[in-house]
Each structure stands twice: as C-alpha cells, then as structure tokens.
C-alpha cells in the first residue's frame, strides 16, 4: 500500500499533461487546392521522397523545431521513426546528395503563419492552433 499511493499520486498529477495532449494536424494553406492526403503521402513529402502534391503543385515540407514534442510525435506516428532514426536518415540523405531536411519553424503558430502565406508549404501543428488561414489535410492520432 505504501508504494501504491505515491505511484497513484504521480499518475494523477501527470494526468492533465496526457489529457490535454492534442491531436496533430497536417496543414496546407487555405488557398491550396489540396483537400486531403494519406499518411504515406505526407511521410513521402517530409522524407524528401516526393516534392509534389497529388495535383502536381510543388510541396515544400516545414518542420517544427528539432526536439519539440510535436516533431517527435509527428515522425513517430506518420513515418514510424524515432528522433535518432530521423537523424540517421537525414545524415545519409545529405551525405549521398539525395536530399536536405525540411526547413524548421519555432512552433505551431509560426508554422501556421508560414503555411498560410505560401500554398506550396505543408506543415503540422497542434489541432488547437487551427484557424481559417489553413486547412487540415490529415489528422494524426
């Protein structure tokens, strides 16, 4: 019983962090013709495998800051890769001359603003940061 109570207290205190965890949404500009993407298509864009949206328009990926929880969650759920695997992936792509990692933005608000201003950009943000300047094309659970 003595070890149970501290563990229960820790779980209860940690609950708000998990309960408040929002879904991520992959977004494009409200002016973009893209309306929906599959997770595989999004992964291919962010991994530099394809550079175009399905309608043929250029697709430019925009990452959240390195080490951010959003970035780690995004790559884990969309590309099934951990931060060390992503580092190894981009090291290889750069070394072989096959690609460069996406540019980075500081947070969801910055990603949203940059994506809203450029119909070729694609990014991911906390669902709570959505507004009419962008549209979700994939919800990441």
C-alpha positions in Angstrom: 0.0 0.0 0.0 2.9 2.4 0.8 4.3 2.2 -2.7 0.9 2.3 -4.3 -0.1 5.7 -3.0 2.9 7.6 -4.3 2.5 5.9 -7.7 -1.2 6.8 -7.8 -0.4 10.4 -6.8 2.2 10.6 -9.6 -0.3 9.2 -12.1 -3.0 11.7 -11.0 -0.6 14.6 -11.2 0.6 13.6 -14.6 -2.9 13.1 -16.0 -3.5 16.7 -17.1 -0.5 16.5 -19.4 -1.9 13.5 -21.1 -5.5 14.6 -21.0 -4.5 17.9 -22.6 -2.4 16.3 -25.4 -4.0 17.5 -28.6 -4.0 15.7 -31.9 -1.6 17.0 -34.5 -3.0 18.1 -37.9 -1.1 18.3 -41.1 -2.0 21.6 -42.8 -1.8 23.4 -46.1 -2.7 27.0 -46.9 -6.5 27.7 -47.2 -5.6 28.8 -50.8 -4.1 25.4 -51.7 -6.1 23.0 -54.0 -5.1 20.0 -51.8 -8.0 18.8 -49.6 -6.8 15.5 -48.1 -3.6 13.4 -48.0 -2.9 9.9 -46.8 -0.3 9.4 -44.1 2.0 7.7 -46.6 1.9 10.7 -49.0 2.7 13.1 -46.1 5.6 10.9 -45.0 7.0 10.8 -48.5 6.9 14.6 -48.7 8.5 15.1 -45.3 11.2 12.5 -46.1 12.0 14.1 -49.3 10.8 11.2 -51.4 8.4 13.3 -53.4 8.3 17.0 -54.0 4.8 17.5 -55.4 1.2 17.3 -54.1 -1.2 15.0 -56.0 -2.4 17.9 -58.1 1.1 18.5 -59.4 1.8 21.6 -57.3 5.2 21.9 -55.6 5.2 20.6 -52.0 7.6 22.1 -49.5 7.7 20.5 -46.0 8.1 22.7 -43.0 9.1 21.0 -39.7 8.6 22.1 -36.1 11.8 22.8 -34.1 14.2 19.9 -33.5 13.4 18.2 -30.2 9.9 19.6 -29.9 7.3 17.1 -28.7 5.2 17.9 -31.9 8.0 16.9 -34.2 8.8 13.7 -32.3 5.1 12.7 -32.3 4.7 13.6 -36.0 7.6 11.4 -37.2 6.7 8.6 -34.8 3.1 8.4 -36.0 3.4 9.4 -39.7 6.8 8.0 -40.6 7.2 5.4 -37.8 10.7 6.8 -37.0 12.2 7.9 -33.7 14.4 11.1 -33.5 17.7 9.0 -33.7 16.3 7.2 -36.8 15.4 10.6 -38.4 18.9 11.9 -37.7 20.5 8.9 -39.3 18.1 9.1 -42.3 18.9 12.8 -43.0 22.7 12.2 -42.4 22.6 9.5 -45.1 20.4 11.6 -47.5 22.7 14.7 -47.1 25.9 12.6 -47.4 24.7 10.9 -50.6 23.4 14.1 -52.1 19.9 12.8 -52.3 18.2 15.4 -50.2 18.0 18.1 -47.5 15.8 18.0 -44.4 12.8 20.4 -44.3 13.3 23.9 -43.0 12.2 24.4 -39.4 9.9 26.8 -37.7 9.8 27.5 -33.9 6.3 26.4 -33.0 2.7 25.7 -34.2 1.9 29.4 -34.5 4.9 30.1 -36.7 4.2 27.0 -38.9 0.6 28.1 -39.3 1.5 31.6 -40.3 4.2 30.5 -42.8 1.9 27.8 -44.3 -1.0 30.3 -44.6 1.2 32.6 -46.6 2.5 30.0 -49.1 0.3 27.5 -50.8 3.3 25.3 -51.6 4.1 24.7 -47.9 2.9 21.8 -45.8 3.4 21.6 -42.0 1.9 20.1 -38.9 0.5 21.9 -35.8 -1.4 21.2 -32.7 -5.1 20.9 -33.6 -5.9 23.7 -31.1 -3.8 26.1 -33.3 -6.0 25.7 -36.4 -7.7 28.8 -37.8 -9.3 29.7 -41.2 -5.9 30.7 -42.8 -5.0 27.0 -43.1 -6.8 23.7 -43.7 -6.2 20.3 -42.3 -5.4 17.6 -44.8 -4.6 14.8 -42.3 -5.3 14.3 -38.6 -2.5 12.5 -36.8 -3.9 10.3 -33.9 
